[in-house]
């Protein structure tokens, strides 16, 4: 980041409530700063499944679920004039994939929810967040989930 100008924001998105809150905040930050927002999905590795049909069905199921959670946020971003770029990576360790992608593509900050869909807690944080904070390649902004009740 040159000075205080925020230009490129990467959001790790898994469809969880926390990821939705992270994307909403990233859109708000971009709206105020003119930054570009990229939404990064880490799709599960399906190579262990026996048939191509099973792999395709599993991938379609995950993409459909992500789409359900992303659609309202995509509409919100469009309403405030913030275009979203969407990138999907297949397999791999989510923390390492997010960190590598952010560093390789010159992002100023990674915005991520405090817990992912797995909700594996380590000291109050999810596993992916904890690992991103331990070996940061770019600044990481952790967003708590919102209470939707």
KARA-V439811 format. One record per pair of residues at least 6 apart in sequence whose C-alpha atoms are under 7 Angstrom apart, sorted by sequence separation. I is the first residue (numbers start at 1). J is the second residue. If there is no record, write none. Layout:
i->I j->J
i->I j->J
This chain:
i->13 j->19
i->30 j->36
i->49 j->55
i->77 j->83
i->120 j->126
i->121 j->127
i->30 j->37
i->119 j->126
i->120 j->127
i->133 j->140
i->47 j->55
i->46 j->55
i->27 j->37
i->115 j->125
i->116 j->126
i->114 j->125
i->115 j->126
i->11 j->23
i->114 j->126
i->114 j->129
i->9 j->26
i->9 j->35
i->13 j->39
i->6 j->33
i->7 j->34
i->8 j->35
i->9 j->36
i->10 j->37
i->11 j->38
i->12 j->39
i->13 j->40
i->14 j->41
i->7 j->35
i->8 j->36
i->9 j->37
i->10 j->38
i->11 j->39
i->12 j->40
i->13 j->41
i->110 j->138
i->114 j->142
i->6 j->35
i->7 j->36
i->8 j->37
i->9 j->38
i->10 j->39
i->11 j->40
i->12 j->41
i->109 j->138
i->110 j->139
i->111 j->140
i->112 j->141
i->113 j->142
i->114 j->143
i->10 j->40
i->108 j->138
i->109 j->139
i->110 j->140
i->111 j->141
i->112 j->142
i->113 j->143
i->114 j->144
i->108 j->139
i->109 j->140
i->110 j->141
i->111 j->142
i->112 j->143
i->113 j->144
i->114 j->145
i->113 j->145
i->95 j->128
i->99 j->132
i->94 j->128
i->103 j->137
i->103 j->138
i->95 j->131
i->102 j->138
i->95 j->132
i->99 j->137
i->39 j->84
i->43 j->88
i->45 j->90
i->38 j->84
i->39 j->85
i->40 j->86
i->41 j->87
i->42 j->88
i->43 j->89
i->44 j->90
i->45 j->91
i->37 j->84
i->38 j->85
i->39 j->86
i->40 j->87
i->41 j->88
i->42 j->89
i->43 j->90
i->44 j->91
i->37 j->85
i->38 j->86
i->39 j->87
i->40 j->88
i->41 j->89
i->42 j->90
i->43 j->91
i->24 j->73
i->31 j->80
i->42 j->91
i->27 j->77
i->15 j->66
i->31 j->82
i->14 j->66
i->30 j->82
i->42 j->94
i->15 j->69
i->15 j->70
i->27 j->82
i->26 j->111
i->12 j->98
i->22 j->111
i->22 j->112
i->22 j->113
i->10 j->102
i->21 j->113
i->19 j->112
i->19 j->113
i->18 j->113
i->18 j->114
i->10 j->107
i->18 j->115
i->19 j->116
i->9 j->107
i->18 j->116
i->8 j->107
i->9 j->108
i->10 j->109
i->11 j->110
i->12 j->111
i->8 j->108
i->9 j->109
i->10 j->110
i->11 j->111
i->12 j->112
i->16 j->116
i->7 j->108
i->9 j->110
i->10 j->111
i->11 j->112
i->16 j->117
i->6 j->108
i->14 j->116
i->14 j->117
i->1 j->108
i->22 j->143
i->21 j->143
i->21 j->145
i->18 j->143
i->21 j->146
i->18 j->144
i->18 j->145
i->17 j->145
i->18 j->146
i->17 j->146
